[in-house]
Amino acid sequence: MFFNKKEDKLGGVEYMVVGLGNPDRKYESTRHNAGFLCIDALADQLGVKIDRIKYKSLCTSAVIANRKVLLMKPSTYMNNSGQAVVEAMNFYKIPPENVIVIFDDISLDVGKMRIRRKGSDGGHNGIKNIIYLSGSDKFPRVKVGVGHKPKKWDLADWVLSSFTSAEMKTLAETAGKVCTAVELMISGNTDKAMNQFNS
């Protein structure tokens, strides 16, 4: 399972795991911050704190499946997520295939997951910006369901609305599954993660 070592005994970062969201406290429990919530759960499991300010993000390093990994929460706001991601990718010379992005998906019910090896932005502005600035759509991603937009809701209002307490409980359970999926993906078992968790 997960384990962590002191950073000074490690080589360079080999993977990035990025949770997407908006940095202000008022957005903490909103649907658009599902990626942040999952990356926080991952850090908790690893026993690390995401508290370094670097690469236009809050970040830290850890070891997952014997690989040194950079955990990131971009501080650029959702629509400019690529600025943080590409800056770190360029610094560590990490290929898109080693960048796992966790983000909200309004096409899935709350708590559902879908893992993809690559793909289009699907209308998600954070993913769109990462693809645009990195020049690649070949990064694996973990989509976390945040519920379908009600017909009378504006899309921006829906993704910036808060989860209910019941939804937060469901999301916490999903975050634990995301942690397991990320470990499988980094250990080279993405197909297994897809078979196990895709909704």
Short mmCIF file of the C-alpha atoms (twelve columns), coordinates in Angstrom:
data_MODEL
# 
_entry.id   MODEL 
# 
loop_
_atom_site.group_PDB 
_atom_site.id 
_atom_site.type_symbol 
_atom_site.label_atom_id 
_atom_site.label_alt_id 
_atom_site.label_comp_id 
_atom_site.label_asym_id 
_atom_site.label_seq_id 
_atom_site.Cartn_x 
_atom_site.Cartn_y 
_atom_site.Cartn_z 
_atom_site.pdbx_PDB_model_num 
ATOM 1   C CA . MET A 1   0.000   0.000  0.000   1 
ATOM 2   C CA . PHE A 2   1.112   3.595  0.425   1 
ATOM 3   C CA . PHE A 3   4.270   4.535  2.213   1 
ATOM 4   C CA . ASN A 4   6.308   7.682  2.530   1 
ATOM 5   C CA . LYS A 5   10.028  8.340  2.849   1 
ATOM 6   C CA . LYS A 6   12.039  11.407 3.666   1 
ATOM 7   C CA . GLU A 7   12.368  13.578 0.599   1 
ATOM 8   C CA . ASP A 8   16.152  13.949 0.879   1 
ATOM 9   C CA . LYS A 9   16.574  10.213 0.240   1 
ATOM 10  C CA . LEU A 10  14.615  10.356 -2.999  1 
ATOM 11  C CA . GLY A 11  15.561  11.044 -6.574  1 
ATOM 12  C CA . GLY A 12  13.613  13.290 -8.893  1 
ATOM 13  C CA . VAL A 13  9.838   13.391 -9.158  1 
ATOM 14  C CA . GLU A 14  8.525   10.760 -11.594 1 
ATOM 15  C CA . TYR A 15  4.773   11.351 -11.410 1 
ATOM 16  C CA . MET A 16  2.371   14.179 -10.680 1 
ATOM 17  C CA . VAL A 17  -1.079  13.788 -9.146  1 
ATOM 18  C CA . VAL A 18  -3.082  16.972 -9.566  1 
ATOM 19  C CA . GLY A 19  -6.440  17.746 -7.987  1 
ATOM 20  C CA . LEU A 20  -8.338  20.580 -9.669  1 
ATOM 21  C CA . GLY A 21  -10.349 23.235 -7.860  1 
ATOM 22  C CA . ASN A 22  -10.509 26.862 -6.769  1 
ATOM 23  C CA . PRO A 23  -8.286  28.073 -3.905  1 
ATOM 24  C CA . ASP A 24  -10.548 30.455 -1.954  1 
ATOM 25  C CA . ARG A 25  -12.086 29.164 1.265   1 
ATOM 26  C CA . LYS A 26  -15.586 29.960 -0.017  1 
ATOM 27  C CA . TYR A 27  -15.142 27.243 -2.647  1 
ATOM 28  C CA . GLU A 28  -14.010 24.487 -0.258  1 
ATOM 29  C CA . SER A 29  -17.185 22.382 -0.298  1 
ATOM 30  C CA . THR A 30  -18.322 23.168 -3.832  1 
ATOM 31  C CA . ARG A 31  -18.747 20.646 -6.634  1 
ATOM 32  C CA . HIS A 32  -15.950 22.178 -8.693  1 
ATOM 33  C CA . ASN A 33  -13.531 21.364 -5.849  1 
ATOM 34  C CA . ALA A 34  -13.997 17.595 -5.913  1 
ATOM 35  C CA . GLY A 35  -10.409 17.275 -7.173  1 
ATOM 36  C CA . PHE A 36  -9.074  19.245 -4.203  1 
ATOM 37  C CA . LEU A 37  -11.107 17.112 -1.794  1 
ATOM 38  C CA . CYS A 38  -9.678  13.909 -3.263  1 
ATOM 39  C CA . ILE A 39  -6.076  15.137 -3.267  1 
ATOM 40  C CA . ASP A 40  -6.500  16.140 0.395   1 
ATOM 41  C CA . ALA A 41  -7.713  12.611 1.172   1 
ATOM 42  C CA . LEU A 42  -4.690  11.188 -0.645  1 
ATOM 43  C CA . ALA A 43  -2.336  13.397 1.367   1 
ATOM 44  C CA . ASP A 44  -4.046  12.284 4.592   1 
ATOM 45  C CA . GLN A 45  -3.531  8.620  3.692   1 
ATOM 46  C CA . LEU A 46  0.107   9.290  2.913   1 
ATOM 47  C CA . GLY A 47  0.648   11.283 6.104   1 
ATOM 48  C CA . VAL A 48  1.868   14.397 4.286   1 
ATOM 49  C CA . LYS A 49  0.714   18.004 4.214   1 
ATOM 50  C CA . ILE A 50  0.156   19.890 0.975   1 
ATOM 51  C CA . ASP A 51  1.662   23.118 2.239   1 
ATOM 52  C CA . ARG A 52  4.553   24.096 -0.046  1 
ATOM 53  C CA . ILE A 53  3.908   27.054 -2.350  1 
ATOM 54  C CA . LYS A 54  5.571   26.270 -5.666  1 
ATOM 55  C CA . TYR A 55  4.645   25.973 -9.356  1 
ATOM 56  C CA . LYS A 56  1.659   28.289 -8.845  1 
ATOM 57  C CA . SER A 57  0.180   25.708 -6.493  1 
ATOM 58  C CA . LEU A 58  0.116   24.194 -3.052  1 
ATOM 59  C CA . CYS A 59  2.122   20.999 -3.308  1 
ATOM 60  C CA . THR A 60  4.201   18.383 -1.564  1 
ATOM 61  C CA . SER A 61  6.071   15.219 -2.496  1 
ATOM 62  C CA . ALA A 62  5.422   11.667 -1.375  1 
ATOM 63  C CA . VAL A 63  6.095   8.090  -2.426  1 
ATOM 64  C CA . ILE A 64  3.342   5.990  -3.999  1 
ATOM 65  C CA . ALA A 65  4.076   2.491  -5.313  1 
ATOM 66  C CA . ASN A 66  7.823   3.106  -4.929  1 
ATOM 67  C CA . ARG A 67  7.656   6.214  -7.127  1 
ATOM 68  C CA . LYS A 68  8.322   9.768  -6.071  1 
ATOM 69  C CA . VAL A 69  5.179   11.761 -6.711  1 
ATOM 70  C CA . LEU A 70  4.337   15.469 -6.617  1 
ATOM 71  C CA . LEU A 71  0.866   16.151 -5.185  1 
ATOM 72  C CA . MET A 72  -0.569  19.440 -6.451  1 
ATOM 73  C CA . LYS A 73  -3.509  21.774 -5.857  1 
ATOM 74  C CA . PRO A 74  -3.186  24.608 -8.419  1 
ATOM 75  C CA . SER A 75  -3.727  28.097 -6.995  1 
ATOM 76  C CA . THR A 76  -4.492  29.587 -10.407 1 
ATOM 77  C CA . TYR A 77  -8.257  29.027 -10.215 1 
ATOM 78  C CA . MET A 78  -9.860  26.309 -12.288 1 
ATOM 79  C CA . ASN A 79  -9.784  27.922 -15.724 1 
ATOM 80  C CA . ASN A 80  -6.001  28.467 -15.596 1 
ATOM 81  C CA . SER A 81  -5.038  25.097 -14.078 1 
ATOM 82  C CA . GLY A 82  -2.648  24.423 -16.936 1 
ATOM 83  C CA . GLN A 83  -0.318  27.216 -15.817 1 
ATOM 84  C CA . ALA A 84  0.547   25.321 -12.635 1 
ATOM 85  C CA . VAL A 85  0.552   21.859 -14.194 1 
ATOM 86  C CA . VAL A 86  2.784   22.739 -17.142 1 
ATOM 87  C CA . GLU A 87  5.237   24.688 -14.985 1 
ATOM 88  C CA . ALA A 88  5.809   21.612 -12.804 1 
ATOM 89  C CA . MET A 89  5.871   19.269 -15.820 1 
ATOM 90  C CA . ASN A 90  8.577   21.367 -17.451 1 
ATOM 91  C CA . PHE A 91  10.641  21.636 -14.263 1 
ATOM 92  C CA . TYR A 92  10.704  17.886 -13.620 1 
ATOM 93  C CA . LYS A 93  10.562  16.913 -17.322 1 
ATOM 94  C CA . ILE A 94  7.514   14.725 -16.696 1 
ATOM 95  C CA . PRO A 95  5.669   13.345 -19.743 1 
ATOM 96  C CA . PRO A 96  1.881   13.778 -19.941 1 
ATOM 97  C CA . GLU A 97  1.412   10.027 -19.437 1 
ATOM 98  C CA . ASN A 98  2.784   10.452 -15.884 1 
ATOM 99  C CA . VAL A 99  0.445   13.286 -14.922 1 
ATOM 100 C CA . ILE A 100 -2.759  12.056 -13.252 1 
ATOM 101 C CA . VAL A 101 -5.488  14.712 -13.001 1 
ATOM 102 C CA . ILE A 102 -8.456  14.370 -10.634 1 
ATOM 103 C CA . PHE A 103 -11.476 16.579 -11.345 1 
ATOM 104 C CA . ASP A 104 -15.244 16.983 -11.110 1 
ATOM 105 C CA . ASP A 105 -17.637 15.561 -13.694 1 
ATOM 106 C CA . ILE A 106 -21.267 16.686 -13.960 1 
ATOM 107 C CA . SER A 107 -22.187 13.746 -16.206 1 
ATOM 108 C CA . LEU A 108 -21.751 11.326 -13.292 1 
ATOM 109 C CA . ASP A 109 -23.852 10.915 -10.162 1 
ATOM 110 C CA . VAL A 110 -22.248 12.024 -6.906  1 
ATOM 111 C CA . GLY A 111 -19.749 9.407  -5.795  1 
ATOM 112 C CA . LYS A 112 -19.331 7.706  -9.172  1 
ATOM 113 C CA . MET A 113 -15.878 7.523  -10.771 1 
ATOM 114 C CA . ARG A 114 -14.502 7.158  -14.257 1 
ATOM 115 C CA . ILE A 115 -10.840 6.634  -15.133 1 
ATOM 116 C CA . ARG A 116 -9.471  7.443  -18.584 1 
ATOM 117 C CA . ARG A 117 -5.964  7.130  -20.031 1 
ATOM 118 C CA . LYS A 118 -6.412  10.223 -22.209 1 
ATOM 119 C CA . GLY A 119 -9.106  12.147 -24.038 1 
ATOM 120 C CA . SER A 120 -10.748 15.441 -24.865 1 
ATOM 121 C CA . ASP A 121 -11.635 18.126 -22.327 1 
ATOM 122 C CA . GLY A 122 -15.313 17.108 -22.332 1 
ATOM 123 C CA . GLY A 123 -16.264 20.753 -21.799 1 
ATOM 124 C CA . HIS A 124 -14.279 21.039 -18.557 1 
ATOM 125 C CA . ASN A 125 -12.389 24.337 -18.519 1 
ATOM 126 C CA . GLY A 126 -9.596  23.139 -16.229 1 
ATOM 127 C CA . ILE A 127 -8.836  20.158 -18.463 1 
ATOM 128 C CA . LYS A 128 -9.183  22.358 -21.544 1 
ATOM 129 C CA . ASN A 129 -6.487  24.708 -20.216 1 
ATOM 130 C CA . ILE A 130 -4.115  21.843 -19.355 1 
ATOM 131 C CA . ILE A 131 -4.493  20.378 -22.859 1 
ATOM 132 C CA . TYR A 132 -4.006  23.799 -24.463 1 
ATOM 133 C CA . LEU A 133 -0.868  24.746 -22.516 1 
ATOM 134 C CA . SER A 134 0.741   21.295 -22.482 1 
ATOM 135 C CA . GLY A 135 -0.095  20.575 -26.101 1 
ATOM 136 C CA . SER A 136 -1.244  17.070 -25.192 1 
ATOM 137 C CA . ASP A 137 -4.382  15.214 -24.168 1 
ATOM 138 C CA . LYS A 138 -2.458  12.073 -23.257 1 
ATOM 139 C CA . PHE A 139 -2.579  12.516 -19.501 1 
ATOM 140 C CA . PRO A 140 -4.620  10.014 -17.467 1 
ATOM 141 C CA . ARG A 141 -7.484  11.384 -15.472 1 
ATOM 142 C CA . VAL A 142 -9.876  10.402 -12.704 1 
ATOM 143 C CA . LYS A 143 -13.321 11.916 -13.087 1 
ATOM 144 C CA . VAL A 144 -15.327 12.257 -9.880  1 
ATOM 145 C CA . GLY A 145 -19.079 12.557 -10.172 1 
ATOM 146 C CA . VAL A 146 -20.642 15.678 -8.668  1 
ATOM 147 C CA . GLY A 147 -24.209 15.219 -9.907  1 
ATOM 148 C CA . HIS A 148 -26.091 16.192 -13.043 1 
ATOM 149 C CA . LYS A 149 -27.012 19.847 -13.456 1 
ATOM 150 C CA . PRO A 150 -30.716 20.449 -12.833 1 
ATOM 151 C CA . LYS A 151 -32.472 21.852 -15.923 1 
ATOM 152 C CA . LYS A 152 -33.203 25.246 -14.407 1 
ATOM 153 C CA . TRP A 153 -29.658 25.768 -13.112 1 
ATOM 154 C CA . ASP A 154 -26.937 27.720 -14.871 1 
ATOM 155 C CA . LEU A 155 -23.832 25.519 -15.288 1 
ATOM 156 C CA . ALA A 156 -21.489 27.932 -13.464 1 
ATOM 157 C CA . ASP A 157 -23.922 28.222 -10.560 1 
ATOM 158 C CA . TRP A 158 -24.244 24.433 -10.335 1 
ATOM 159 C CA . VAL A 159 -20.523 23.610 -10.209 1 
ATOM 160 C CA . LEU A 160 -19.985 26.390 -7.672  1 
ATOM 161 C CA . SER A 161 -22.842 25.194 -5.462  1 
ATOM 162 C CA . SER A 162 -22.040 23.340 -2.251  1 
ATOM 163 C CA . PHE A 163 -22.450 19.622 -1.694  1 
ATOM 164 C CA . THR A 164 -25.122 18.609 0.789   1 
ATOM 165 C CA . SER A 165 -23.950 16.886 3.974   1 
ATOM 166 C CA . ALA A 166 -25.130 13.543 2.602   1 
ATOM 167 C CA . GLU A 167 -23.245 14.138 -0.654  1 
ATOM 168 C CA . MET A 168 -20.090 15.043 1.282   1 
ATOM 169 C CA . LYS A 169 -20.302 11.723 3.108   1 
ATOM 170 C CA . THR A 170 -20.619 9.893  -0.216  1 
ATOM 171 C CA . LEU A 171 -17.749 11.900 -1.673  1 
ATOM 172 C CA . ALA A 172 -15.516 11.008 1.270   1 
ATOM 173 C CA . GLU A 173 -16.074 7.330  0.497   1 
ATOM 174 C CA . THR A 174 -15.296 7.965  -3.161  1 
ATOM 175 C CA . ALA A 175 -12.104 9.804  -2.246  1 
ATOM 176 C CA . GLY A 176 -10.846 6.628  -0.588  1 
ATOM 177 C CA . LYS A 177 -11.471 4.726  -3.831  1 
ATOM 178 C CA . VAL A 178 -9.661  7.445  -5.779  1 
ATOM 179 C CA . CYS A 179 -6.611  6.942  -3.555  1 
ATOM 180 C CA . THR A 180 -6.583  3.225  -4.363  1 
ATOM 181 C CA . ALA A 181 -7.073  3.940  -8.060  1 
ATOM 182 C CA . VAL A 182 -4.159  6.386  -8.123  1 
ATOM 183 C CA . GLU A 183 -1.868  3.816  -6.547  1 
ATOM 184 C CA . LEU A 184 -2.886  1.228  -9.148  1 
ATOM 185 C CA . MET A 185 -2.319  3.715  -11.975 1 
ATOM 186 C CA . ILE A 186 1.151   4.678  -10.767 1 
ATOM 187 C CA . SER A 187 2.092   1.014  -10.344 1 
ATOM 188 C CA . GLY A 188 1.217   0.390  -13.994 1 
ATOM 189 C CA . ASN A 189 -2.197  -1.186 -13.428 1 
ATOM 190 C CA . THR A 190 -4.480  1.407  -15.017 1 
ATOM 191 C CA . ASP A 191 -6.586  -1.285 -16.716 1 
ATOM 192 C CA . LYS A 192 -7.189  -2.916 -13.330 1 
ATOM 193 C CA . ALA A 193 -8.183  0.456  -11.853 1 
ATOM 194 C CA . MET A 194 -10.593 1.051  -14.744 1 
ATOM 195 C CA . ASN A 195 -12.151 -2.388 -14.378 1 
ATOM 196 C CA . GLN A 196 -12.490 -1.974 -10.613 1 
ATOM 197 C CA . PHE A 197 -13.775 1.578  -10.358 1 
ATOM 198 C CA . ASN A 198 -15.284 2.825  -13.608 1 
ATOM 199 C CA . SER A 199 -18.976 3.537  -13.158 1 
# 
